[in-house]
Amino acid sequence: MPHLDFTQPPFDVLSAAERQSIKKNTQVRYLAKDEMLPADDLQYFYVVLKGHVEQLLDGDFSASYLGNNHTAHLNSNDWFDSRRSPESLIEDGLQEHKNIDSQPAAYQFRAVEDTLLLQVNGVTIDKIGAQNHFVRQLLSENLPERLKALQLRHGGKKLDATSYDDPQEVQQIMLQPVIDITLLPVHIVDADDSLYQAARTMTEAGLKHVLIRPPGHLQDKNSSDRTLGILSDNDICRAVSDQQNTVTTPCQNYASFNLRTINADNEIGDALLTMTRYRIHRLPVIDTNGKVIGVLAQGDMLAHIGHHSQLISIQINQATDLPSLATAVELIGRYIRAQHQNGIKMGNVSRMVQTLNAQVFTKLWQLIVPDEVMENTCVIVMGSEGRGEQIMRTDQDNALIMRDGYDHPKLAQFADTFNQHLAELGYPLCDGNIMMNNPMWRQPLKVFKAQISLWFKNTDPMHSIYLSAIFDGEYVCGDETLLTQVREHLKTAHRQSDLMFVRQFARAALQFGDVNQWWQKLVPLLGGKPSDYTIDLKKAGIFPLVHGIRTLALENDLFTDASSKGRLKALVQTHALTQERADTLLEALEFFMAQRLSVALLTDNKHAKEVNPTTLSALERDLLKECLAVVKSFKDQLSRHYQLEFG
């Protein structure tokens, strides 16, 4: 995700927690040249990443805000609060800007050129300002207050801020030249060459396009490669569908000319703006002599900057079909790999992946269903995806809650299309069929409530599994109040259930593996003796922790937060666990998740569950041993608490 420059005011006075809050409520916004910020968007705080924004009042120029492509120093981006009213100028003698009818005037903001903005939630800024008086002063509409803050800074007083060192910000990426990205090779065919010849060139080069030389291009000594055209594999498919003879049909009949190009010394930000504005996927790169030196592909550019989650988010939001959404999904995988290699804490990565996946699911649902379905249903995810602990794209767990009394004749078809398309995007179908294409997981609210009440009677071994799934349910899109009502009913149904229900529910946390046997096999490994023994990280570590935490949360009526981290925090607040114990359980859980991800990345096995301790370093094996000891201790704790047998 792109970050604000925390070395510049007003953000250099933020605490670590305040910075995190800002980062969670920030997104990138694109404005085309001459585009105005709509009235609905005048509720945010903006930072100009790249470009130029004019502030207007009653159509007259008021101020300018520039991105770092206009400023002398990196990361010196201008910012503005679009909520600020001209009313604040009245005390300065500018009363002429007040409307005759006494209604407050409003500023307008226009992009002088193509512009990228960071859009920060205004409510978040206000909350931080309420707690941090330095921020409140620096962003105050009262000029004396802002001057006072400036004096404090120049007076040398130390502000309440900590150092911030975040590697390779989006701003830095945007300023790199496009030639820093690996370009596709140049292959040119003549306009009068046949489509067959072009297709053969593409196949031999391993490309999905060729550039087209227009007639007379070679004869004109002053001609520039900017006049080249392009022919893609889609164009050839279009010709075939038109029943054209590819051997005799010339390329120029289906090629596109007047291409958008980019100079070799232009910045990546310029390329992103061009591709975004004109909805194109390839840009020929031109050198100072007017010759094409390569082709910049959108996929390669996004891969270069793809470990920035907000740019992946842009790609998701701009997707118009399944192939473009698949490109964004692939970037999520690259983001995970990059974050893991950079040593980013696993919990932070998994929660960001949850957010990006939710955007993918939302976009897919939007592409499938009409607006009325979106408004009358609620899509939720469950299991590890719902808890925000999903790293690899393992089995789908999703459901559709419908508003009581609402139906649509194609709802079953929509649900099946959704699950099948997710499978095509790399999210495998659930073996247990806990998906919305299963009628049991596509029900009106009233029926869902009735099912939940039945499950709490625990008359079938599967009922605990179903409850675990819905207990981990998290909102994706649609009417969120439907999920809220399901959570409220979970609490009610639990209170009405048998007092022994939680005790039986807890048994699952104890059913996998004998830790003592693991220890016996780990001992020779720690001495360096080879072994083929592997440990199932999910059964040995992740599931006992997750389900044990889930059970304690159920016992204590904690239904608001589906994540293990959120549940642990709530359990500490209710004094069910000590802070130290909760921290230890969370650290162990994230260690197992990180190890599982390492196996997946090394083996390209998205379902990786087992780790061979002989492949780990001495430190990793020692940590594995300690984390397995935490699991054993937690199982002992659950066994005593619920009076269950645990060998």
C-alpha positions in Angstrom: 0.0 0.0 0.0 1.3 3.5 -0.7 2.4 5.4 2.3 2.5 9.1 3.1 5.9 10.6 3.6 6.1 10.5 7.4 9.2 12.7 7.4 7.2 15.7 6.2 4.6 17.7 8.1 1.9 17.2 9.2 2.7 13.5 9.3 6.1 13.6 11.0 4.3 14.1 14.3 2.3 10.8 14.2 2.8 7.9 16.5 3.3 4.4 15.1 -0.4 3.6 15.9 -1.5 6.8 14.2 0.6 6.0 11.1 -1.0 2.6 10.9 -4.4 4.0 11.1 -3.6 6.4 8.3 -2.2 3.7 6.1 -5.4 1.6 6.6 -7.6 4.4 5.4 -5.7 5.6 2.3 -6.2 4.8 -1.3 -4.8 6.0 -4.7 -7.1 8.3 -6.8 -6.6 9.1 -10.5 -7.8 12.4 -12.1 -7.6 12.9 -15.8 -6.6 16.3 -17.2 -9.3 18.9 -16.6 -11.3 16.5 -14.4 -12.9 18.0 -11.3 -13.2 16.3 -7.9 -16.9 15.5 -7.6 -18.8 17.0 -4.7 -19.1 13.6 -3.1 -15.3 13.4 -2.9 -14.9 16.6 -1.0 -14.6 14.8 2.3 -11.1 13.6 2.1 -7.5 14.7 2.8 -5.4 14.5 -0.4 -1.7 14.2 -1.1 -0.6 14.9 -4.7 1.7 12.0 -5.7 2.2 13.1 -9.3 0.6 15.8 -11.3 -0.9 19.2 -10.6 -4.2 20.2 -9.0 -5.8 23.7 -9.0 -8.0 24.9 -6.2 -10.9 27.2 -7.4 -13.4 29.4 -5.7 -16.4 30.4 -7.7 -14.5 29.5 -10.8 -11.5 31.7 -9.9 -8.0 30.4 -9.2 -7.2 30.1 -5.5 -4.2 27.8 -5.0 -2.1 25.1 -6.7 -0.9 21.7 -5.4 1.9 19.9 -7.0 3.2 16.3 -7.1 6.9 15.3 -6.8 7.3 15.4 -10.5 7.0 19.2 -10.2 9.1 19.7 -7.1 12.8 19.9 -6.6 13.1 17.2 -3.9 11.7 13.7 -3.7 8.8 13.1 -1.3 8.0 16.8 -1.0 4.4 16.3 -2.3 1.8 19.0 -1.6 -1.4 18.1 0.3 -4.8 19.7 0.8 -7.9 19.1 2.8 -10.8 19.2 0.4 -13.2 19.7 3.4 -11.8 23.0 4.3 -14.4 25.8 3.8 -13.7 29.3 2.5 -15.7 30.4 5.5 -12.4 30.1 7.4 -11.1 33.1 5.4 -13.9 35.5 6.5 -12.0 36.5 9.6 -9.1 37.4 7.3 -11.2 40.0 5.6 -12.2 37.8 2.6 -16.0 38.1 3.2 -16.6 38.6 -0.5 -16.4 34.9 -1.0 -19.4 34.3 1.2 -22.6 33.5 -0.8 -25.5 36.1 -0.7 -27.9 33.5 0.7 -25.4 32.9 3.6 -24.8 29.3 2.5 -21.1 28.5 2.8 -19.2 28.4 -0.5 -17.1 25.4 -1.4 -13.8 25.1 -3.1 -13.5 23.2 -6.4 -10.5 21.2 -7.4 -9.4 20.6 -11.0 -6.5 18.5 -12.4 -4.4 20.7 -14.6 -2.8 17.5 -16.0 -3.2 13.8 -15.4 -2.8 13.4 -11.7 -2.4 10.7 -9.1 -3.5 11.5 -5.6 -3.4 9.7 -2.2 -6.9 10.0 -0.8 -7.0 9.8 3.0 -10.3 9.3 4.9 -11.2 12.6 6.5 -12.8 11.0 9.6 -9.5 9.2 10.3 -7.6 12.6 10.1 -10.2 14.1 12.5 -9.8 11.2 15.0 -6.1 11.5 15.0 -6.3 15.3 15.4 -8.6 14.8 18.4 -5.8 12.9 20.1 -2.7 14.6 18.7 -2.6 18.3 19.3 0.3 18.8 16.9 -1.8 17.4 14.0 -4.8 19.4 15.1 -2.7 22.6 15.0 -1.0 21.8 11.7 -4.3 21.1 10.0 -6.4 23.7 11.7 -8.6 26.0 9.7 -7.5 28.7 12.1 -4.5 30.5 10.7 -3.0 31.5 14.1 -3.1 27.9 15.2 -1.1 26.8 12.1 1.4 29.6 12.7 1.8 28.6 16.3 2.5 25.0 15.2 5.0 26.3 12.6 6.8 28.3 15.4 7.0 25.3 17.6 8.7 23.4 14.8 11.2 26.2 14.0 11.7 26.8 17.7 13.4 23.5 17.9 11.0 21.8 20.2 10.9 18.0 19.7 7.6 16.8 18.5 6.0 13.5 19.5 7.1 11.4 16.6 9.1 8.3 16.1 11.4 7.6 13.2 9.9 5.9 10.2 11.9 3.8 7.7 9.7 2.1 5.1 11.6 0.7 2.2 10.9 1.9 -1.4 7.8 3.9 -1.2 5.4 4.1 -4.1 6.6 7.7 -4.8 10.1 6.4 -5.4 8.8 3.7 -7.7 6.8 6.2 -9.7 9.9 8.3 -10.3 12.0 5.5 -11.8 12.4 5.6 -15.6 10.4 3.0 -17.6 13.6 1.4 -18.9 14.2 0.1 -15.3 11.4 -2.4 -16.2 12.3 -5.4 -18.5 10.8 -4.5 -21.9 9.4 -6.9 -24.4 11.6 -7.4 -27.5 10.7 -5.6 -30.8 9.4 -7.6 -33.7 8.2 -5.6 -36.7 6.3 -6.9 -39.8 5.2 -4.8 -42.8 1.6 -3.6 -43.1 1.1 -5.7 -46.3 2.4 -8.9 -44.8 -0.3 -11.5 -44.2 -1.9 -12.2 -40.8 -0.4 -15.7 -41.1 3.1 -14.3 -41.3 2.4 -12.1 -38.3 1.0 -15.0 -36.3 4.1 -17.1 -37.1 6.3 -14.3 -35.9 4.4 -14.0 -32.7 4.7 -17.8 -32.1 8.4 -17.9 -32.8 9.0 -14.9 -30.5 6.7 -16.1 -27.7 4.8 -12.8 -27.9 1.1 -11.9 -28.1 1.7 -9.0 -30.5 3.9 -7.6 -33.3 4.5 -4.0 -34.3 3.3 -3.1 -37.8 5.4 -0.9 -40.2 3.1 1.3 -42.2 3.6 1.7 -46.0 6.4 4.0 -47.0 7.9 4.0 -43.5 11.4 2.8 -44.6 11.5 5.3 -47.6 10.9 8.3 -45.3 14.3 9.1 -43.7 12.6 11.4 -41.2 10.0 8.9 -40.2 9.7 8.0 -36.5 8.8 4.7 -35.0 5.9 6.6 -33.3 4.0 6.0 -36.5 4.2 2.2 -36.1 1.0 0.2 -35.5 0.4 -2.9 -33.5 -1.3 -6.2 -34.1 -2.3 -8.5 -31.3 -3.4 -12.1 -31.0 -6.9 -10.8 -30.3 -6.9 -9.0 -33.6 -6.0 -12.3 -35.4 -8.8 -14.1 -33.5 -11.1 -11.3 -34.7 -10.1 -11.8 -38.3 -10.7 -15.6 -38.0 -14.2 -14.9 -36.5 -14.8 -12.7 -39.5 -14.0 -15.7 -41.7 -10.9 -13.9 -43.2 -8.2 -15.9 -45.0 -5.2 -15.3 -42.8 -2.8 -16.2 -45.7 -4.1 -13.5 -48.0 -5.4 -10.9 -45.6 -2.8 -8.1 -44.9 -2.0 -7.1 -41.4 -3.0 -3.5 -42.0 -6.7 -4.5 -42.2 -6.7 -5.4 -38.5 -3.8 -3.5 -37.0 -4.2 -0.4 -34.9 -2.2 2.7 -35.8 -1.6 6.1 -34.1 -0.2 4.2 -31.1 0.3 5.8 -27.7 4.0 5.6 -27.0 6.3 6.7 -24.2 9.8 8.1 -24.1 12.6 6.0 -22.6 13.4 8.6 -20.0 9.8 9.0 -18.9 8.8 7.8 -15.4 6.9 4.7 -14.5 4.2 7.0 -13.1 3.8 8.5 -16.6 3.3 5.0 -18.0 0.8 4.1 -15.4 -1.2 7.3 -16.1 -1.2 6.6 -19.8 -2.3 3.0 -19.5 -5.0 3.9 -17.0 -6.3 6.8 -19.0 -6.4 5.2 -22.4 -7.1 1.6 -21.1 -4.2 0.1 -23.0 -1.9 -2.8 -22.1 1.2 -2.1 -24.1 3.4 1.0 -24.7 6.2 1.1 -27.3 9.2 2.8 -25.7 10.9 5.4 -27.9 14.6 6.5 -27.6 16.0 10.0 -28.3 16.4 9.1 -32.0 12.7 8.3 -32.3 13.3 4.6 -32.5 11.4 1.9 -30.6 13.7 0.0 -28.2 11.1 -2.2 -26.6 7.5 -2.6 -25.6 6.4 -1.9 -22.0 3.7 -4.5 -21.0 1.2 -3.6 -18.3 1.7 -7.0 -16.7 5.5 -6.4 -16.4 5.0 -2.9 -15.1 2.5 -4.0 -12.4 4.9 -6.9 -11.5 7.6 -4.3 -11.0 5.5 -2.3 -8.6 3.2 -5.1 -7.6 4.4 -5.6 -4.0 2.6 -2.3 -3.3 -0.9 -3.4 -2.3 -2.7 -0.2 -3.3 -1.5 -0.5 -6.9 -2.9 -4.1 -6.9 -6.1 -2.6 -5.6 -6.2 -0.2 -8.6 -5.8 -3.2 -10.9 -8.6 -5.0 -9.3 -11.0 -2.0 -9.4 -10.2 -1.4 -13.0 -10.8 -5.1 -14.1 -13.6 -5.4 -16.6 -13.6 -9.1 -17.2 -12.2 -12.4 -15.9 -8.8 -12.2 -17.7 -8.0 -8.7 -16.3 -9.1 -9.8 -12.8 -6.8 -12.8 -13.2 -3.9 -10.5 -13.8 -4.6 -8.7 -10.5 -4.9 -12.1 -8.6 -1.5 -13.1 -9.9 -0.1 -9.8 -8.5 -1.4 -10.8 -5.1 0.8 -13.9 -5.2 3.8 -11.8 -6.2 3.0 -9.4 -3.4 2.9 -12.2 -0.8 6.3 -13.5 -2.1 7.9 -10.1 -1.9 6.5 -9.3 1.6 7.7 -12.7 2.9 11.1 -12.2 1.4 11.4 -8.8 3.0 10.6 -10.3 6.4 7.3 -8.5 6.9 5.3 -9.9 9.8 3.0 -12.7 8.7 -0.1 -11.3 10.4 0.3 -8.0 8.5 0.7 -9.8 5.2 -2.3 -12.1 5.8 -4.6 -9.3 6.7 -3.6 -7.3 3.6 -4.2 -10.4 1.5 -7.6 -10.8 3.1 -8.4 -7.2 2.0 -7.2 -7.7 -1.5 -9.0 -11.1 -1.9 -12.2 -9.4 -0.7 -11.8 -6.8 -3.4 -11.3 -9.6 -6.0 -14.5 -11.4 -4.8 -16.4 -8.1 -4.7 -15.4 -7.2 -8.3 -16.2 -10.7 -9.5 -19.7 -10.6 -7.9 -20.2 -7.2 -9.5 -19.3 -8.5 -12.9 -21.8 -11.4 -12.5 -24.9 -10.0 -10.9 -27.3 -7.0 -11.4 -27.4 -4.2 -8.9 -30.6 -5.5 -7.3 -28.9 -8.7 -6.3 -26.0 -6.9 -4.8 -28.4 -4.7 -2.8 -30.5 -7.7 -1.5 -27.8 -10.2 -0.6 -24.6 -10.4 1.4 -21.5 -12.3 0.2 -19.3 -13.7 3.1 -16.2 -15.7 3.3 -15.4 -18.2 6.0 -12.6 -20.3 7.4 -9.1 -19.0 7.2 -10.2 -16.4 4.6 -12.8 -15.1 7.0 -10.3 -14.9 9.8 -7.8 -13.1 7.7 -5.3 -15.9 8.0 -5.3 -17.1 4.4 -2.0 -16.9 2.7 -2.1 -19.4 -0.2 -5.2 -19.7 -2.4 -6.6 -22.8 -0.7 -10.2 -24.1 -0.8 -13.0 -21.7 -1.2 -15.3 -21.2 1.8 -18.1 -18.7 1.0 -21.9 -18.2 1.5 -24.7 -16.0 0.3 -27.2 -14.5 2.8 -30.4 -13.3 1.1 -32.8 -10.7 2.4 -36.0 -12.4 3.6 -38.6 -12.3 0.9 -36.1 -11.6 -1.9 -35.5 -14.1 -4.7 -34.1 -14.0 -8.3 -34.6 -16.6 -10.9 -31.0 -16.8 -11.8 -29.5 -16.7 -8.3 -28.4 -20.3 -8.3 -26.8 -19.7 -11.7 -25.0 -16.6 -10.4 -23.7 -18.5 -7.4 -22.4 -21.4 -9.5 -20.7 -18.9 -11.9 -19.1 -17.1 -9.0 -17.6 -20.3 -7.6 -16.5 -21.6 -10.9 -14.8 -18.3 -11.9 -13.0 -18.2 -8.5 -11.7 -21.7 -9.3 -10.5 -20.4 -12.7 -8.7 -17.6 -10.8 -6.9 -20.1 -8.7 -9.1 -20.4 -5.6 -9.9 -24.2 -5.6 -13.5 -25.5 -5.0 -14.1 -26.6 -1.5 -14.0 -30.4 -1.0 -16.6 -30.1 1.7 -18.9 -28.1 -0.6 -19.1 -25.1 1.8 -19.8 -22.7 -1.0 -22.7 -20.6 -2.2 -23.5 -22.9 -5.1 -24.6 -25.4 -2.4 -28.2 -24.4 -1.5 -27.4 -24.9 2.2 -25.0 -22.0 2.0 -27.3 -19.8 -0.2 -30.3 -19.1 2.0 -32.6 -16.3 3.2 -31.7 -14.8 6.6 -34.5 -16.5 8.3 -33.4 -20.0 7.1 -29.8 -19.3 8.0 -30.9 -18.5 11.6 -32.9 -21.7 11.7 -30.0 -23.7 10.5 -27.7 -22.2 13.1 -30.2 -23.0 15.9 -30.2 -26.6 14.6 -26.4 -26.8 14.5 -26.2 -25.8 18.2 -28.1 -28.9 19.1 -25.1 -30.8 17.9 -27.1 -33.8 16.5 -24.6 -34.4 13.7 -20.8 -34.4 13.7 -20.8 -32.0 10.8 -22.7 -29.4 12.8 -19.6 -28.3 14.7 -17.8 -27.9 11.4 -20.7 -25.8 10.0 -20.7 -23.6 13.1 -17.0 -23.1 12.9 -17.4 -21.9 9.3 -20.2 -19.5 10.0 -18.5 -18.3 13.2 -15.5 -17.3 11.1 -17.7 -15.5 8.6 -16.5 -12.1 7.3 -18.3 -9.5 5.1 -17.2 -9.2 1.5 -19.9 -7.2 -0.3 -23.6 -6.5 -0.4 -25.8 -5.6 2.5 -23.6 -6.0 5.6 -26.5 -5.8 8.0 -27.5 -9.3 7.0 -24.2 -10.7 8.4 -24.6 -8.5 11.5 -28.0 -10.2 12.1 -26.4 -13.6 11.6 -23.8 -12.8 14.2 -26.5 -11.6 16.7 -28.4 -14.8 16.2 -25.2 -16.8 16.8 -25.0 -15.2 20.2 -28.7 -15.8 20.9 -28.6 -19.5 19.7 -25.5 -20.1 21.8 -27.1 -18.8 25.0 -30.1 -21.0 24.3 -28.0 -24.1 23.7 -27.0 -26.9 26.1 -24.5 -25.9 28.7 -22.3 -28.8 27.5 -22.2 -27.7 23.9 -18.9 -25.7 24.2 -17.2 -28.6 26.0 -18.0 -30.9 23.1 -17.1 -28.1 20.6 -13.6 -27.9 22.2 -12.8 -31.5 21.6 -11.8 -30.9 18.0 -8.8 -28.8 19.1 -7.4 -32.0 20.8 -8.0 -34.5 18.1 -4.9 -34.2 16.0 -1.5 -35.5 16.7 0.5 -36.6 19.7 3.0 -33.9 20.6 5.1 -36.3 22.7 5.6 -38.5 19.6 6.7 -35.4 17.6 9.2 -34.6 20.3 10.7 -38.1 20.2 11.3 -37.7 16.4 12.5 -34.2 16.7 15.3 -35.0 19.1 17.5 -36.9 16.7 16.8 -34.3 14.1 18.2 -31.6 16.4 21.3 -33.8 16.7 21.8 -33.7 12.9 20.6 -37.2 12.0 18.7 -37.4 8.7 15.0 -38.4 8.7 12.1 -38.3 6.3 9.7 -37.4 9.1 7.5 -34.4 8.3 5.2 -32.4 10.5 1.7 -31.4 9.3 1.8 -27.7 10.2 -2.0 -27.4 9.9 -2.9 -30.3 12.2 0.0 -30.0 14.6 0.0 -26.2 15.0 -2.5 -24.1 13.2 -5.8 -25.9 13.7 -5.4 -26.6 17.5 -4.6 -22.9 18.1 -7.3 -21.5 15.8 -10.0 -23.8 17.1 -9.0 -23.5 20.7 -9.1 -19.7 20.4 -12.5 -19.9 18.6 -13.9 -22.1 21.4 -12.9 -19.7 24.1 -14.4 -16.8 22.1 -17.6 -18.8 21.7 -17.8 -19.5 25.4 -17.3 -15.8 26.2 -19.9 -14.6 23.6 -17.3 -12.8 21.4 -18.7 -12.7 17.9 -17.7 -9.4 16.5 -14.2 -10.1 15.3 -13.6 -13.3 13.3 -9.8 -13.1 13.3 -7.7 -15.1 15.9 -5.9 -11.9 16.7 -9.1 -10.0 17.3 -10.5 -12.9 19.4 -7.3 -13.0 21.5 -7.5 -9.3 22.2 -11.2 -9.6 23.3 -10.3 -12.6 25.5 -7.7 -10.5 27.2 -10.3 -7.7 27.8 -12.7 -10.2 29.3 -9.9 -11.6 31.5 -10.2 -15.1 29.9 -6.5 -15.0 29.0 -3.6 -12.9 30.2 -2.0 -10.5 27.7 1.3 -12.6 27.8 -0.6 -15.8 27.0 -2.5 -14.2 24.1 0.7 -12.7 22.7 2.4 -16.1 22.9 -0.4 -17.9 21.1 -0.5 -15.3 18.4 3.2 -15.4 17.8 3.1 -19.2 17.6 0.2 -19.2 15.1 1.9 -16.7 12.9 5.1 -18.7 13.0 3.3 -21.8 11.7 1.6 -19.7 9.0 5.0 -18.3 7.9 6.5 -21.8 7.8 3.7 -23.1 5.7 4.1 -20.1 3.3 7.8 -20.8 3.0 7.1 -24.4 2.0 4.5 -23.3 -0.5 6.9 -20.7 -2.1 9.8 -23.2 -2.3 7.8 -26.0 -3.7 5.1 -24.0 -5.7 2.6 -26.2 -3.8 -0.3 -23.9 -2.9 -1.7 -26.6 -0.5 1.6 -27.0 1.3 0.9 -28.3 4.8 4.0 -30.4 5.8 7.5 -29.3 6.7 10.5 -31.5 7.0 12.6 -30.2 10.0 15.8 -31.3 8.3 15.2 -28.6 5.8 15.1 -25.9 8.4 18.0 -24.0 10.0 19.0 -24.7 13.6 17.2 -21.5 14.7 14.0 -22.4 12.8 14.0 -25.9 14.2 14.4 -24.4 17.7 11.5 -22.1 17.1 9.4 -24.9 15.7 10.1 -26.9 18.8 9.1 -23.9 21.0 5.9 -23.3 19.1 4.9 -26.9 19.3 5.5 -26.7 23.0 3.1 -23.7 23.0 0.5 -25.9 21.2 0.9 -28.7 23.7 0.6 -26.3 26.6 -2.5 -24.7 25.1 -4.1 -28.2 24.6 -3.4 -29.0 28.2 -5.0 -25.7 29.2 -8.1 -26.5 27.1 -8.3 -30.0 28.5 -8.3 -28.8 32.1 -10.7 -26.0 31.4 -13.3 -28.1 29.7 -12.5 -31.3 31.6 -11.5 -33.3 28.6 -9.0 -36.1 28.3 -5.8 -35.3 26.5 -3.0 -37.8 26.4 
